[in-house]
Every structure is written in C-alpha cells, then in structure tokens.
C-alpha cells in the first residue's frame, strides 16, 4: 500500500519533472529562434561571398584584358 509520504514524494518528483519540461521547452524555443537568425545570417554571407567572387572574376578579367 502507498503511504501519504510516498504520494507526496511522487508529487514532488512530478512537479520537478513538469518544471524541467517547461524549462526545456523554453530553451528549445530560444534555440530554434537563434538558429533561424543564424540561418538568415549565413544566407546573407553566402550571397555576399558570391557577389564578391563575381567582382573578383570581373576584375581579374579586366586586368587580363589590359595586359
């Protein structure tokens, strides 16, 4: 038979588990938001690199044409 003390201990563990779940959900939402921001930043950097590569290629072509 389960005692009142055992029920209280179980209730305490359940409350701690629920709090941990809430904390983890909050952390997960924050990490997902940060991840989306980093993906957007990464895309901007990738596009900038592509643009700079095109500029370098054009300059190299112009230099070859001058020689």
Gaussian input, Z-matrix of N, CA and C with variables (Angstrom, degrees):
# hf/3-21g

backbone

0 1
 N
 C     1     B1
 C     2     B2     1     A1
 N     3     B3     2     A2     1     D1
 C     4     B4     3     A3     2     D2
 C     5     B5     4     A4     3     D3
 N     6     B6     5     A5     4     D4
 C     7     B7     6     A6     5     D5
 C     8     B8     7     A7     6     D6
 N     9     B9     8     A8     7     D7
 C    10    B10     9     A9     8     D8
 C    11    B11    10    A10     9     D9
 N    12    B12    11    A11    10    D10
 C    13    B13    12    A12    11    D11
 C    14    B14    13    A13    12    D12
 N    15    B15    14    A14    13    D13
 C    16    B16    15    A15    14    D14
 C    17    B17    16    A16    15    D15
 N    18    B18    17    A17    16    D16
 C    19    B19    18    A18    17    D17
 C    20    B20    19    A19    18    D18
 N    21    B21    20    A20    19    D19
 C    22    B22    21    A21    20    D20
 C    23    B23    22    A22    21    D21
 N    24    B24    23    A23    22    D22
 C    25    B25    24    A24    23    D23
 C    26    B26    25    A25    24    D24
 N    27    B27    26    A26    25    D25
 C    28    B28    27    A27    26    D26
 C    29    B29    28    A28    27    D27
 N    30    B30    29    A29    28    D28
 C    31    B31    30    A30    29    D29
 C    32    B32    31    A31    30    D30
 N    33    B33    32    A32    31    D31
 C    34    B34    33    A33    32    D32
 C    35    B35    34    A34    33    D33
 N    36    B36    35    A35    34    D34
 C    37    B37    36    A36    35    D35
 C    38    B38    37    A37    36    D36
 N    39    B39    38    A38    37    D37
 C    40    B40    39    A39    38    D38
 C    41    B41    40    A40    39    D39
 N    42    B42    41    A41    40    D40
 C    43    B43    42    A42    41    D41
 C    44    B44    43    A43    42    D42
 N    45    B45    44    A44    43    D43
 C    46    B46    45    A45    44    D44
 C    47    B47    46    A46    45    D45
 N    48    B48    47    A47    46    D46
 C    49    B49    48    A48    47    D47
 C    50    B50    49    A49    48    D48
 N    51    B51    50    A50    49    D49
 C    52    B52    51    A51    50    D50
 C    53    B53    52    A52    51    D51
 N    54    B54    53    A53    52    D52
 C    55    B55    54    A54    53    D53
 C    56    B56    55    A55    54    D54
 N    57    B57    56    A56    55    D55
 C    58    B58    57    A57    56    D56
 C    59    B59    58    A58    57    D57
 N    60    B60    59    A59    58    D58
 C    61    B61    60    A60    59    D59
 C    62    B62    61    A61    60    D60
 N    63    B63    62    A62    61    D61
 C    64    B64    63    A63    62    D62
 C    65    B65    64    A64    63    D63
 N    66    B66    65    A65    64    D64
 C    67    B67    66    A66    65    D65
 C    68    B68    67    A67    66    D66
 N    69    B69    68    A68    67    D67
 C    70    B70    69    A69    68    D68
 C    71    B71    70    A70    69    D69
 N    72    B72    71    A71    70    D70
 C    73    B73    72    A72    71    D71
 C    74    B74    73    A73    72    D72
 N    75    B75    74    A74    73    D73
 C    76    B76    75    A75    74    D74
 C    77    B77    76    A76    75    D75
 N    78    B78    77    A77    76    D76
 C    79    B79    78    A78    77    D77
 C    80    B80    79    A79    78    D78
 N    81    B81    80    A80    79    D79
 C    82    B82    81    A81    80    D80
 C    83    B83    82    A82    81    D81
 N    84    B84    83    A83    82    D82
 C    85    B85    84    A84    83    D83
 C    86    B86    85    A85    84    D84
 N    87    B87    86    A86    85    D85
 C    88    B88    87    A87    86    D86
 C    89    B89    88    A88    87    D87
 N    90    B90    89    A89    88    D88
 C    91    B91    90    A90    89    D89
 C    92    B92    91    A91    90    D90
 N    93    B93    92    A92    91    D91
 C    94    B94    93    A93    92    D92
 C    95    B95    94    A94    93    D93
 N    96    B96    95    A95    94    D94
 C    97    B97    96    A96    95    D95
 C    98    B98    97    A97    96    D96
 N    99    B99    98    A98    97    D97
 C   100   B100    99    A99    98    D98
 C   101   B101   100   A100    99    D99
 N   102   B102   101   A101   100   D100
 C   103   B103   102   A102   101   D101
 C   104   B104   103   A103   102   D102
 N   105   B105   104   A104   103   D103
 C   106   B106   105   A105   104   D104
 C   107   B107   106   A106   105   D105
 N   108   B108   107   A107   106   D106
 C   109   B109   108   A108   107   D107
 C   110   B110   109   A109   108   D108
 N   111   B111   110   A110   109   D109
 C   112   B112   111   A111   110   D110
 C   113   B113   112   A112   111   D111
 N   114   B114   113   A113   112   D112
 C   115   B115   114   A114   113   D113
 C   116   B116   115   A115   114   D114
 N   117   B117   116   A116   115   D115
 C   118   B118   117   A117   116   D116
 C   119   B119   118   A118   117   D117
 N   120   B120   119   A119   118   D118
 C   121   B121   120   A120   119   D119
 C   122   B122   121   A121   120   D120
 N   123   B123   122   A122   121   D121
 C   124   B124   123   A123   122   D122
 C   125   B125   124   A124   123   D123
 N   126   B126   125   A125   124   D124
 C   127   B127   126   A126   125   D125
 C   128   B128   127   A127   126   D126
 N   129   B129   128   A128   127   D127
 C   130   B130   129   A129   128   D128
 C   131   B131   130   A130   129   D129
 N   132   B132   131   A131   130   D130
 C   133   B133   132   A132   131   D131
 C   134   B134   133   A133   132   D132
 N   135   B135   134   A134   133   D133
 C   136   B136   135   A135   134   D134
 C   137   B137   136   A136   135   D135
 N   138   B138   137   A137   136   D136
 C   139   B139   138   A138   137   D137
 C   140   B140   139   A139   138   D138
 N   141   B141   140   A140   139   D139
 C   142   B142   141   A141   140   D140
 C   143   B143   142   A142   141   D141
 N   144   B144   143   A143   142   D142
 C   145   B145   144   A144   143   D143
 C   146   B146   145   A145   144   D144
 N   147   B147   146   A146   145   D145
 C   148   B148   147   A147   146   D146
 C   149   B149   148   A148   147   D147
 N   150   B150   149   A149   148   D148
 C   151   B151   150   A150   149   D149
 C   152   B152   151   A151   150   D150
 N   153   B153   152   A152   151   D151
 C   154   B154   153   A153   152   D152
 C   155   B155   154   A154   153   D153
 N   156   B156   155   A155   154   D154
 C   157   B157   156   A156   155   D155
 C   158   B158   157   A157   156   D156
 N   159   B159   158   A158   157   D157
 C   160   B160   159   A159   158   D158
 C   161   B161   160   A160   159   D159
 N   162   B162   161   A161   160   D160
 C   163   B163   162   A162   161   D161
 C   164   B164   163   A163   162   D162
 N   165   B165   164   A164   163   D163
 C   166   B166   165   A165   164   D164
 C   167   B167   166   A166   165   D165
 N   168   B168   167   A167   166   D166
 C   169   B169   168   A168   167   D167
 C   170   B170   169   A169   168   D168
 N   171   B171   170   A170   169   D169
 C   172   B172   171   A171   170   D170
 C   173   B173   172   A172   171   D171
 N   174   B174   173   A173   172   D172
 C   175   B175   174   A174   173   D173
 C   176   B176   175   A175   174   D174
 N   177   B177   176   A176   175   D175
 C   178   B178   177   A177   176   D176
 C   179   B179   178   A178   177   D177
 N   180   B180   179   A179   178   D178
 C   181   B181   180   A180   179   D179
 C   182   B182   181   A181   180   D180
 N   183   B183   182   A182   181   D181
 C   184   B184   183   A183   182   D182
 C   185   B185   184   A184   183   D183
 N   186   B186   185   A185   184   D184
 C   187   B187   186   A186   185   D185
 C   188   B188   187   A187   186   D186
 N   189   B189   188   A188   187   D187
 C   190   B190   189   A189   188   D188
 C   191   B191   190   A190   189   D189
 N   192   B192   191   A191   190   D190
 C   193   B193   192   A192   191   D191
 C   194   B194   193   A193   192   D192
 N   195   B195   194   A194   193   D193
 C   196   B196   195   A195   194   D194
 C   197   B197   196   A196   195   D195
 N   198   B198   197   A197   196   D196
 C   199   B199   198   A198   197   D197
 C   200   B200   199   A199   198   D198

   B1=1.4488
   B2=1.5297
   B3=1.3133
   B4=1.4581
   B5=1.5268
   B6=1.3218
   B7=1.4645
   B8=1.5194
   B9=1.3162
   B10=1.4634
   B11=1.5271
   B12=1.3218
   B13=1.4607
   B14=1.5290
   B15=1.3173
   B16=1.4616
   B17=1.5268
   B18=1.3204
   B19=1.4648
   B20=1.5220
   B21=1.3238
   B22=1.4664
   B23=1.5270
   B24=1.3370
   B25=1.4660
   B26=1.5229
   B27=1.3181
   B28=1.4653
   B29=1.5277
   B30=1.3225
   B31=1.4647
   B32=1.5239
   B33=1.3224
   B34=1.4655
   B35=1.5200
   B36=1.3311
   B37=1.4668
   B38=1.5206
   B39=1.3190
   B40=1.4651
   B41=1.5215
   B42=1.3111
   B43=1.4698
   B44=1.5293
   B45=1.3443
   B46=1.4718
   B47=1.5302
   B48=1.3352
   B49=1.4703
   B50=1.5235
   B51=1.3239
   B52=1.4708
   B53=1.5262
   B54=1.3349
   B55=1.4622
   B56=1.5262
   B57=1.3290
   B58=1.4660
   B59=1.5309
   B60=1.3131
   B61=1.4679
   B62=1.5246
   B63=1.3237
   B64=1.4683
   B65=1.5236
   B66=1.3428
   B67=1.4636
   B68=1.5219
   B69=1.3349
   B70=1.4640
   B71=1.5277
   B72=1.3162
   B73=1.4701
   B74=1.5247
   B75=1.3301
   B76=1.4654
   B77=1.5209
   B78=1.3307
   B79=1.4620
   B80=1.5265
   B81=1.3189
   B82=1.4590
   B83=1.5269
   B84=1.3233
   B85=1.4701
   B86=1.5247
   B87=1.3196
   B88=1.4579
   B89=1.5313
   B90=1.3223
   B91=1.4663
   B92=1.5253
   B93=1.3320
   B94=1.4647
   B95=1.5233
   B96=1.3183
   B97=1.4690
   B98=1.5259
   B99=1.3183
   B100=1.4663
   B101=1.5257
   B102=1.3264
   B103=1.4645
   B104=1.5228
   B105=1.3235
   B106=1.4672
   B107=1.5271
   B108=1.3268
   B109=1.4600
   B110=1.5173
   B111=1.3305
   B112=1.4654
   B113=1.5309
   B114=1.3298
   B115=1.4705
   B116=1.5247
   B117=1.3266
   B118=1.4636
   B119=1.5231
   B120=1.3270
   B121=1.4683
   B122=1.5272
   B123=1.3180
   B124=1.4619
   B125=1.5296
   B126=1.3044
   B127=1.4686
   B128=1.5290
   B129=1.3261
   B130=1.4636
   B131=1.5279
   B132=1.3210
   B133=1.4730
   B134=1.5247
   B135=1.3297
   B136=1.4654
   B137=1.5286
   B138=1.3195
   B139=1.4653
   B140=1.5302
   B141=1.3197
   B142=1.4628
   B143=1.5241
   B144=1.3237
   B145=1.4712
   B146=1.5221
   B147=1.3263
   B148=1.4671
   B149=1.5226
   B150=1.3201
   B151=1.4718
   B152=1.5276
   B153=1.3284
   B154=1.4671
   B155=1.5180
   B156=1.3306
   B157=1.4618
   B158=1.5311
   B159=1.3432
   B160=1.4697
   B161=1.5308
   B162=1.3302
   B163=1.4651
   B164=1.5278
   B165=1.3219
   B166=1.4681
   B167=1.5267
   B168=1.3149
   B169=1.4654
   B170=1.5305
   B171=1.3152
   B172=1.4681
   B173=1.5208
   B174=1.3380
   B175=1.4628
   B176=1.5269
   B177=1.3354
   B178=1.4594
   B179=1.5258
   B180=1.3096
   B181=1.4642
   B182=1.5334
   B183=1.3382
   B184=1.4725
   B185=1.5147
   B186=1.3325
   B187=1.4764
   B188=1.5238
   B189=1.3107
   B190=1.4656
   B191=1.5334
   B192=1.3170
   B193=1.4603
   B194=1.5160
   B195=1.3303
   B196=1.4583
   B197=1.5266
   B198=1.2972
   B199=1.4693
   B200=1.4531
   A1=109.31
   A2=115.80
   A3=121.86
   A4=108.91
   A5=114.45
   A6=119.00
   A7=110.17
   A8=115.61
   A9=121.57
   A10=109.33
   A11=117.68
   A12=121.74
   A13=110.37
   A14=117.66
   A15=121.51
   A16=110.51
   A17=116.45
   A18=120.39
   A19=111.23
   A20=116.70
   A21=120.95
   A22=110.75
   A23=116.32
   A24=120.09
   A25=110.76
   A26=116.12
   A27=120.52
   A28=110.52
   A29=115.77
   A30=119.99
   A31=110.70
   A32=116.68
   A33=120.54
   A34=111.78
   A35=116.44
   A36=120.05
   A37=111.19
   A38=116.55
   A39=120.17
   A40=110.43
   A41=117.28
   A42=121.51
   A43=110.19
   A44=116.94
   A45=120.39
   A46=110.63
   A47=116.60
   A48=120.29
   A49=110.73
   A50=116.58
   A51=119.83
   A52=111.23
   A53=116.52
   A54=119.71
   A55=110.77
   A56=115.91
   A57=120.24
   A58=110.34
   A59=117.18
   A60=120.80
   A61=110.23
   A62=116.52
   A63=120.60
   A64=110.65
   A65=116.18
   A66=120.19
   A67=111.47
   A68=116.08
   A69=120.18
   A70=111.74
   A71=116.97
   A72=119.59
   A73=110.59
   A74=116.07
   A75=120.20
   A76=110.51
   A77=116.29
   A78=120.40
   A79=110.57
   A80=117.07
   A81=121.20
   A82=111.11
   A83=116.56
   A84=120.08
   A85=110.21
   A86=116.31
   A87=120.48
   A88=111.22
   A89=116.42
   A90=120.47
   A91=111.45
   A92=117.08
   A93=119.62
   A94=110.99
   A95=116.25
   A96=120.17
   A97=110.37
   A98=115.99
   A99=119.89
   A100=110.55
   A101=116.44
   A102=121.42
   A103=111.22
   A104=117.19
   A105=120.28
   A106=110.76
   A107=116.88
   A108=120.34
   A109=111.79
   A110=116.32
   A111=120.49
   A112=111.36
   A113=116.71
   A114=119.25
   A115=110.32
   A116=116.25
   A117=120.19
   A118=110.28
   A119=116.45
   A120=120.55
   A121=110.29
   A122=116.50
   A123=121.23
   A124=110.75
   A125=116.69
   A126=120.76
   A127=110.27
   A128=116.93
   A129=120.51
   A130=110.59
   A131=116.41
   A132=120.45
   A133=110.15
   A134=116.71
   A135=120.35
   A136=110.86
   A137=116.37
   A138=119.93
   A139=111.34
   A140=116.75
   A141=120.53
   A142=110.72
   A143=116.37
   A144=120.35
   A145=110.30
   A146=116.81
   A147=119.62
   A148=110.83
   A149=116.35
   A150=120.50
   A151=110.76
   A152=116.37
   A153=120.12
   A154=110.82
   A155=117.42
   A156=120.48
   A157=110.76
   A158=116.00
   A159=119.45
   A160=110.66
   A161=116.89
   A162=120.67
   A163=110.60
   A164=116.72
   A165=121.26
   A166=109.97
   A167=116.12
   A168=120.12
   A169=110.76
   A170=116.66
   A171=120.45
   A172=110.75
   A173=116.49
   A174=119.71
   A175=110.95
   A176=116.28
   A177=119.20
   A178=110.35
   A179=116.87
   A180=121.73
   A181=109.98
   A182=116.21
   A183=120.35
   A184=110.43
   A185=116.41
   A186=120.22
   A187=109.58
   A188=118.13
   A189=121.31
   A190=109.92
   A191=117.05
   A192=120.90
   A193=112.16
   A194=118.42
   A195=122.88
   A196=110.72
   A197=117.45
   A198=120.97
   A199=110.25
   D1=142.55
   D2=-178.73
   D3=-85.52
   D4=134.98
   D5=179.73
   D6=-91.76
   D7=165.48
   D8=177.22
   D9=-59.93
   D10=-40.19
   D11=179.93
   D12=-62.10
   D13=-42.28
   D14=178.81
   D15=-64.12
   D16=-40.44
   D17=177.20
   D18=-63.63
   D19=-41.77
   D20=179.04
   D21=-64.63
   D22=-40.86
   D23=177.73
   D24=-64.51
   D25=-42.19
   D26=178.25
   D27=-63.40
   D28=-43.04
   D29=177.54
   D30=-59.87
   D31=-42.59
   D32=178.31
   D33=-61.52
   D34=-42.23
   D35=178.73
   D36=-66.66
   D37=-38.04
   D38=178.11
   D39=-65.01
   D40=-42.94
   D41=178.89
   D42=-61.97
   D43=-43.48
   D44=177.93
   D45=-62.67
   D46=-41.52
   D47=179.99
   D48=-64.21
   D49=-42.15
   D50=179.10
   D51=-64.88
   D52=-38.38
   D53=177.65
   D54=-65.37
   D55=-40.87
   D56=177.85
   D57=-62.78
   D58=-42.55
   D59=177.99
   D60=-60.52
   D61=-43.92
   D62=178.71
   D63=-62.01
   D64=-45.09
   D65=179.00
   D66=-61.55
   D67=-42.22
   D68=-179.70
   D69=-67.06
   D70=-37.65
   D71=176.89
   D72=-64.13
   D73=-41.03
   D74=178.13
   D75=-63.23
   D76=-45.83
   D77=179.23
   D78=-63.29
   D79=-41.16
   D80=179.53
   D81=-61.66
   D82=-43.94
   D83=179.07
   D84=-61.91
   D85=-41.23
   D86=178.88
   D87=-64.24
   D88=-43.39
   D89=179.48
   D90=-66.46
   D91=-38.23
   D92=177.39
   D93=-64.07
   D94=-40.14
   D95=178.36
   D96=-65.21
   D97=-44.89
   D98=178.58
   D99=-62.23
   D100=-39.96
   D101=178.96
   D102=-61.68
   D103=-43.42
   D104=178.32
   D105=-61.99
   D106=-41.30
   D107=177.56
   D108=-62.53
   D109=-41.47
   D110=179.41
   D111=-67.95
   D112=-35.91
   D113=176.76
   D114=-62.98
   D115=-43.40
   D116=179.59
   D117=-63.92
   D118=-42.85
   D119=178.99
   D120=-63.68
   D121=-41.12
   D122=178.75
   D123=-61.46
   D124=-41.49
   D125=179.28
   D126=-64.15
   D127=-41.39
   D128=177.90
   D129=-61.57
   D130=-43.64
   D131=179.60
   D132=-64.43
   D133=-41.93
   D134=179.53
   D135=-60.96
   D136=-44.08
   D137=179.21
   D138=-65.66
   D139=-39.01
   D140=178.06
   D141=-63.70
   D142=-42.08
   D143=178.53
   D144=-62.50
   D145=-43.68
   D146=178.14
   D147=-60.56
   D148=-42.75
   D149=178.87
   D150=-62.49
   D151=-44.78
   D152=-179.77
   D153=-65.86
   D154=-37.05
   D155=176.88
   D156=-61.30
   D157=-41.76
   D158=177.56
   D159=-63.92
   D160=-41.17
   D161=178.77
   D162=-62.77
   D163=-42.69
   D164=179.22
   D165=-63.37
   D166=-43.67
   D167=179.60
   D168=-62.00
   D169=-41.27
   D170=178.82
   D171=-65.21
   D172=-44.84
   D173=178.97
   D174=-62.76
   D175=-41.72
   D176=178.67
   D177=-62.96
   D178=-39.28
   D179=178.42
   D180=-65.59
   D181=-42.24
   D182=178.44
   D183=-62.85
   D184=-41.95
   D185=-179.71
   D186=-64.23
   D187=-43.95
   D188=179.19
   D189=-61.73
   D190=-34.63
   D191=-179.31
   D192=-71.90
   D193=-28.16
   D194=-179.07
   D195=-75.07
   D196=-32.78
   D197=-176.66
   D198=-67.97

